[in-house]
């Protein structure tokens, strides 16, 4: 084989390897069950359990907010967010959390809410909240 053919094959192999790494590492939505199995930061999508109380007392601790959420598999889990309560979380149609499981509690570092727009009925408003770090 010629040197140029070998170099071309090596470049193609490297390109295929890079594409595989990008697609396997790309973030997809997970469930609370998958978050329990993996000890890494994941995205979990679901809906707020409106039947249970949202726990936020800014007088006691302004950077502690907890609530219960159902994921796409209808698994309920307690979520703790080290930040203030996002405005209009009760109105959210869908919530995307970034974080990881610690025991039976999901500790969120970011909350992304998809809320119905108050201006146009057919549009969805997206609000992102990040946890405070000290």
C-alpha positions as CSV (number, residue, x, y, z in Angstrom):
1,X,0.0,0.0,0.0
2,X,1.0,3.5,-0.6
3,X,1.8,5.9,2.3
4,X,-1.0,8.2,1.2
5,X,-3.6,5.4,1.3
6,X,-2.5,4.4,4.8
7,X,-2.7,8.1,6.0
8,X,-6.2,8.4,4.4
9,X,-7.4,5.3,6.2
10,X,-6.0,6.5,9.5
11,X,-7.7,9.9,9.0
12,X,-11.1,8.2,8.2
13,X,-10.7,6.0,11.3
14,X,-10.1,9.0,13.5
15,X,-13.1,10.8,12.0
16,X,-15.3,7.8,12.7
17,X,-14.1,7.5,16.2
18,X,-14.7,11.2,16.9
19,X,-18.3,10.9,15.5
20,X,-19.0,7.9,17.7
21,X,-17.6,9.7,20.8
22,X,-19.8,12.8,20.1
23,X,-23.0,10.7,19.7
24,X,-22.4,8.4,22.7
25,X,-21.6,11.4,24.9
26,X,-24.4,13.6,23.8
27,X,-26.9,14.3,26.5
28,X,-30.3,12.8,26.4
29,X,-33.1,12.9,28.8
30,X,-33.0,10.3,31.5
31,X,-35.4,9.0,34.2
32,X,-35.0,8.9,38.0
33,X,-34.3,5.2,37.8
34,X,-31.4,5.8,35.4
35,X,-30.1,8.6,37.6
36,X,-30.0,6.2,40.5
37,X,-28.0,3.7,38.5
38,X,-25.5,6.2,37.2
39,X,-23.6,8.5,39.5
40,X,-23.2,11.3,37.0
41,X,-25.0,14.5,36.2
42,X,-28.0,13.9,34.0
43,X,-31.0,15.6,32.5
44,X,-34.3,14.4,33.8
45,X,-37.6,15.7,32.3
46,X,-41.0,15.4,33.8
47,X,-43.9,17.2,35.4
48,X,-44.5,18.8,38.8
49,X,-46.6,16.8,41.3
50,X,-49.1,19.5,42.1
51,X,-50.7,17.4,44.8
52,X,-47.7,17.6,47.1
53,X,-46.5,20.8,48.8
54,X,-43.6,22.9,47.4
55,X,-41.2,23.5,50.3
56,X,-39.6,26.9,50.3
57,X,-39.1,29.2,53.3
58,X,-36.9,32.2,52.5
59,X,-36.8,33.3,56.1
60,X,-35.2,30.0,57.3
61,X,-33.1,29.2,54.2
62,X,-33.5,31.3,51.0
63,X,-31.3,28.8,49.1
64,X,-33.3,25.6,49.7
65,X,-36.3,24.6,47.6
66,X,-37.7,21.1,47.4
67,X,-40.7,19.6,45.5
68,X,-41.9,16.3,44.1
69,X,-41.8,15.5,40.4
70,X,-42.9,12.7,38.0
71,X,-40.5,11.7,35.3
72,X,-41.5,10.4,31.8
73,X,-41.9,6.9,33.3
74,X,-44.3,8.2,36.0
75,X,-41.7,7.6,38.7
76,X,-42.1,10.1,41.5
77,X,-39.0,11.6,43.3
78,X,-38.2,14.3,45.7
79,X,-36.1,17.1,44.1
80,X,-33.9,19.4,46.1
81,X,-32.6,22.7,44.5
82,X,-30.0,24.8,46.3
83,X,-31.5,28.1,45.1
84,X,-34.5,30.2,45.3
85,X,-37.9,29.0,44.2
86,X,-38.4,29.7,40.5
87,X,-41.2,32.0,39.7
88,X,-44.4,30.4,38.3
89,X,-43.1,26.8,38.8
90,X,-46.7,25.9,39.6
91,X,-47.7,26.9,36.1
92,X,-45.0,24.9,34.3
93,X,-46.1,22.3,31.8
94,X,-42.8,20.5,31.8
95,X,-39.6,20.7,33.9
96,X,-36.1,19.7,32.8
97,X,-33.7,19.2,35.7
98,X,-29.9,19.0,35.6
99,X,-28.3,17.2,38.5
100,X,-27.8,13.8,40.1
101,X,-29.2,11.4,42.6
102,X,-28.0,11.3,46.1
103,X,-29.8,8.4,47.9
104,X,-33.5,8.7,47.1
105,X,-33.4,12.4,46.4
106,X,-32.5,14.1,43.1
107,X,-30.2,17.2,43.7
108,X,-30.8,19.7,40.9
109,X,-28.2,22.2,39.8
110,X,-30.4,23.7,37.1
111,X,-34.2,23.9,36.5
112,X,-35.6,24.6,33.1
113,X,-39.3,25.2,33.0
114,X,-41.5,25.2,30.0
115,X,-44.5,27.3,30.8
116,X,-47.5,28.4,28.7
117,X,-46.9,31.9,27.4
118,X,-49.1,34.5,28.9
119,X,-49.2,36.5,25.6
120,X,-49.9,33.9,22.9
121,X,-51.9,30.8,23.5
122,X,-49.9,28.6,21.1
123,X,-46.4,29.5,22.3
124,X,-44.4,28.1,25.2
125,X,-42.2,30.2,27.4
126,X,-38.9,28.7,28.6
127,X,-37.3,29.8,31.9
128,X,-34.0,28.6,33.2
129,X,-32.9,28.8,36.9
130,X,-29.4,27.9,38.1
131,X,-28.5,26.9,41.7
132,X,-26.4,29.3,43.7
133,X,-23.0,28.0,44.6
134,X,-21.1,29.2,47.6
